Amino acid sequence: MPVRYCLGIQHNDVAGAIDPGAGLFHLDPLREQLKRLVPELTFGELQHVPSFAWTNKKLATHVLTQLRFTGHDEAQRFHEALEKRLAAPDRKPIYGFGPDPPIHALEAWSPIGSGGGIFSDRDRAERLAGAAGLRDKYNQPVTGKGVNVVIADRGLSRSVVQATTDRMAARRGLQQAARQRVLGWTRHDRTGSADDPEPRYINPGRCGSDHGYMIARNVLAIAPDAIIWDAPLLPSDDEPDAPPGPSSASQLFQFIKDALKTGKITSWDFSERKHVTVDFAGPVVLVNAWGVMDPESDRDLADQRLKYADNPQNFLVNDMRRLEAQGIDIVFAAGNCGEPCPDPRCGQEDRGPGCSILGMNAHPSVLTVGAVRADGLPLALSAQGPGRLAPALQNTASYDDALHKPDLCAPSHFREADDASEVNTGTSAACGFAAGIVAALRSVPAGRAQTPAQLRDRLRETAQPLGDAGWNARLGFGVINAAAALAKIEQ
């Protein structure tokens, strides 16, 4: 069975073969450059990561591309030959190589059918999480004003996000709702055959899905003044949930870092029907309600350096540390592979305690969020720690943070108080809920002064235990408590 890998390489000759226009979809120049670099290498199908294409030739100093192999043995030989060839000092680019397993949106499933297992409403969920009517020490509403929230999901419609913003602002009693342009990053995909590909562009703010709207709704309920940015990383509801892999996310992360570094982003503006360049400054919260559910290729790899699920030095997993170094708050759903009710898509060896939080979702630089009901009872599908990256980080300063995954839990499986047809489910809803709290905390001066690691510490310290104090595999350090975290930050 063919297997999919990702090659990331920083080499001017190779990157120079990428044409932001037609060259993106016609890969002969890239294929020839790779063969010149390492003549003895063989591989099957070559294609670009189906996600965020180069939009600026000056940024093309490295490239991520997918390679298909007939099996893991062939991929291992490729890696060994590449490593040997690139050992020459004059030809040594920075590169990475490893499996590129599918990523999936972490919407909930229920053995009793759609809508099963919904308990209570948002009002009760916010009371549980100390997030109802959040106010600072001066008794001013804390609303996420000036904070950028990037939602990496199935896309968002500008009109729906604006309507949600208006609705949530009114719910908080705000006199004026924020104006949402819903700019962001275009996913450059392709259709057709490898020999005759056709480009397809999924622009920000154009269309969305129930899953993406659920994430935005949970963010805006807590932080209605946050600036929503759209990153349509995953296929929409009517498309297959693969082929995107962690490499697609890695490509996106590169562009977010570039935008924050330069303070500018060039985005398609759906309402104006043209590209615009706008400022991108201030705190950034990156929301990821997705993950790898079945890293099946890892089990067949002898070389630990290539693995995704258990290897913190994997060149894609390690993006988390680079994002944190740039001051970005990264929030991930823990996943829906917990026992006794894991999602059927979860790998047989990737379920339950110590097995179900892995890869990027388990990185010590991210806030990993599990799920509880609005009454505080744990959800049976919520993934359980310890995190799978921890064994590789023993005797390092990151070990405790890697071990104690999830960090905490947030409410899920509740309905909207003003519309019972809208439900919030899975660790995806909990992830959006927690991201809204992070955005709210970042909007106060004391919150902006915190590093991402410090803010995670404050959230863990103030989480409300449901039972014995301390960390446990299902609940982390307890249920997130927005009011207690705010008081701790402002003291």
Stockholm file with secondary structure:
# STOCKHOLM 1.0

chainA/1-491         MPVRYCLGIQHNDVAGAIDPGAGLFHLDPLREQLKRLVPELTFGELQHVPSFAWTNKKLATHVLTQLRFTGHDEAQRFHEALEKRLAAPDRKPIYGFGPDPPIHALEAWSPIGSGGGIFSDRDRAERLAGAAGLRDKYNQPVTGKGVNVVIADRGLSRSVVQATTDRMAARRGLQQAARQRVLGWTRHDRTGSADDPEPRYINPGRCGSDHGYMIARNVLAIAPDAIIWDAPLLPSDDEPDAPPGPSSASQLFQFIKDALKTGKITSWDFSERKHVTVDFAGPVVLVNAWGVMDPESDRDLADQRLKYADNPQNFLVNDMRRLEAQGIDIVFAAGNCGEPCPDPRCGQEDRGPGCSILGMNAHPSVLTVGAVRADGLPLALSAQGPGRLAPALQNTASYDDALHKPDLCAPSHFREADDASEVNTGTSAACGFAAGIVAALRSVPAGRAQTPAQLRDRLRETAQPLGDAGWNARLGFGVINAAAALAKIEQ
#=GR chainA/1-491 SS CCEEEEEEEECHHHHTTCCTTGGGTCCHHHHHHHHHHSTTCCCSCEEECSSCCCSCGGGCSCEEEEEEESSHHHHHHHHHHHHHHTTSGGGCCEEEEEECCCCEECCCCCTTCTTTTCCSBHHHHHHHTTCTTCBCTTSCBCCCTTCEEEEESSCCCHHHHHHHHHHHHHHTTCSSCCCCCCCBCCEEEEEECSSSEEEEEECTTSCCCHHHHHHHHHHHHHCTTSEEEEECCSCCTTSCSCSCCHHHHHHHHHHHHHHHHHTEEEEEETTTTEEEEEECCSCEEEEECEECSCCGGGGGCCCGGGCSSSCTTSTTTTHHHHHHHTTCEEEEECCSCCTTSCCTTSCTTSCSTTTSSCGGGGCTTSEEEEEECTTSCBCTTSCCSSCTTGGGGTTSTTHHHHHSCSCEEEECSEEETTEEEEEECHHHHHHHHHHHHHHHHHTSHHHHTSCHHHHHHHHHHHCBCSSSSSCBTTTBTCBCCHHHHHHHHHC
#=GC SS_cons         CCEEEEEEEECHHHHTTCCTTGGGTCCHHHHHHHHHHSTTCCCSCEEECSSCCCSCGGGCSCEEEEEEESSHHHHHHHHHHHHHHTTSGGGCCEEEEEECCCCEECCCCCTTCTTTTCCSBHHHHHHHTTCTTCBCTTSCBCCCTTCEEEEESSCCCHHHHHHHHHHHHHHTTCSSCCCCCCCBCCEEEEEECSSSEEEEEECTTSCCCHHHHHHHHHHHHHCTTSEEEEECCSCCTTSCSCSCCHHHHHHHHHHHHHHHHHTEEEEEETTTTEEEEEECCSCEEEEECEECSCCGGGGGCCCGGGCSSSCTTSTTTTHHHHHHHTTCEEEEECCSCCTTSCCTTSCTTSCSTTTSSCGGGGCTTSEEEEEECTTSCBCTTSCCSSCTTGGGGTTSTTHHHHHSCSCEEEECSEEETTEEEEEECHHHHHHHHHHHHHHHHHTSHHHHTSCHHHHHHHHHHHCBCSSSSSCBTTTBTCBCCHHHHHHHHHC
//
